[in-house]
């Protein structure tokens, strides 16, 4: 089984849609995905993911099932500096890297900052939804592996968001989402692919064959959007710092 996770194209967060560049990215993405033999499509309920998916779905005359747990990860925490709510995955490296728990797949959510929100409850919501979906497609989660109840070569596509994508990958691969949120960068419209390995009959593991693939953009000379990145050097004042 192939599990393909697609981040939405360049977003217009105010309108919860896509920018002009985002619609171009969605079109170029559709050129690649529409050539695949896809068993099922699933999409976040948010507009920017739905709009990204719509181009591919229209080209293939297909529909996607909306799954509430695919929405962007919704677990605001309290910023100890300002007292305001903030997303849990946009931290300065000098802050989060000093806390050993954030590197541990079992402890990352136990810090006072994470406990100030509903982070573990939200992560459980996502992980339970993912397990149920994979079970429907023949793979039952058991411990750190999957029981291949109905092993198959199907391709399943998820259109979602970067924050929730890292929760999904952390659950499948046994990695703290904090490491994924801060150490990996999935550009808008990027494609991440995981493929089951069933090297012993009935026992499967999801192995990532590619992360954040944007070859569909480069193939047509389209530069990736800068969203999700920060300044390469501090003196690059034209690149995002905060």
Secondary structure, DSSP 8 states (H G I E B T S, - for coil): -EEEEEE-SSEETTTTEE-HHHHHHHHHHHHHHTTS--SEEEE-SSHHHHHHHHHHHHHHT---EE-GGGS-----EE-TTT--EE-TT---HHHHTT-GGGG-TTTTT-SHHHHTTTHHHHHHHHHHHHHHHHHHTTEEEETTEEEETT----EEEEEE-HHHHHHHHHHHHT--HHHHHHH----TT-EEEEEEEEEETTEEEEEEEEEEE-HHHHTTT-----TT---SSTT-TTS---
